[in-house]
């Protein structure tokens, strides 16, 4: 791949990333492989982080995939291992957010004390 001076991802780059996601990542719930129609771009942060949303075509489980891309003389991707989120983890977060007042200073102060 040629050196990209413009950090904006083009269609060819996007196709390469989606292809790599399909080869590297399976549904965390049923281990099915993703197909093109399962994967969509959600957005990006900065020039080198892009978020994708994947919906499994077998079990309809959803995943958010964070892809970190470095544009250079070739494309490198860092795709973390995805593990399924348990029902208890979802319930724990729900209960935490229900009680959380938005005060992060208080939250971190009480944890470190």
N, C-alpha and C positions, 0 to 999 in steps of 0.2 A: 504494500500500500504506500502511496506517495506521502510525503510530509505535508501535513495540513497546517497552513498558516492561520486559517480561520477556525476558531474552536467550535463553530456550529457544526453539528453532526449532519452529514448528508445521508441520502437514502441508502447508498451503498454501505456506509458505516452501520446504519441501523439494521440492515439485513444481516450483516456479519454478527452483530451483537445478538439478534434474535436467534440466529443459527447456533451460536455458542450456548445460549440459554437452553435451547432445545436439546443440545448434546450433553450439557453438564448438569442440568437440574431436572429432578422429577417431582411430581406432586408429593408433598410431605405426608399426605394422608394415605393415598393408595399406591404410590410409587409409579403412576402412569407417566408416560412421556407427554410433554406439551407439544402442541402443533401451532402453526403460525396464528391461527384464529384465536388461540387461547391467550395470547400475549399482546398487551397494549402498553403504550408509553403513558405514564402518569405525569411526569414532569422531571425537571432537572434542578440541581443545586450547583451553582457555579458552572465552570466549564467542563468538569470531569466527572460529575456524579449524575447518573440518570436513574430514575425509579420506574420500574415496570410493574404492571399488575397482571397476574396470571390466574385464570380460572380453569380448573381441571375439567376436561370434557367428559371424564368418566364419573367422578364423584362430586363435581361442582365445588370442591374445596378451593379457597382463594389464597393467594400468596402475594406479598409485595417483595420485589427483587430489587436490590440496590446494586447497580453496576458502576464500578469505578473504572474509567477509561483514561489512558494516557495516550495522547496523539503524538506519534513520533514517526520514525521511519517504518514502524510496524505498530499494530494495535495490540495492546496487552489488556487483559481483563482480570479483575479480581472478583470472583463470585464466591461469597461465603456459603458455608454449608447451611442448609435450611432444615430446621427441625420443627416438627409439629408443635403447636401451642396447645397445651392441655385445657380441658374444660375448667379445671381448678384455677389455672393461671388467668383465664378470662374472668372468672368470678372474683378472684382476688383483686384484679385491676378494677373491676366494676365497683367492688366494695370500697376500695381505696379512693377512687374518684368521687364516689357518692359523699364521702366524708371530707374530702380535701377542699380547703377553703381558698386555694390559690396562692398561699403565702409560702414561697420557697425558702425564704430566710428562716422562718419558723421550722419548716420541715427539716432542713439540713442542720439547724442549730440543735434541735431535739435529738437527732440521730447521733451527732458527734459528742453530745454531753454524757 
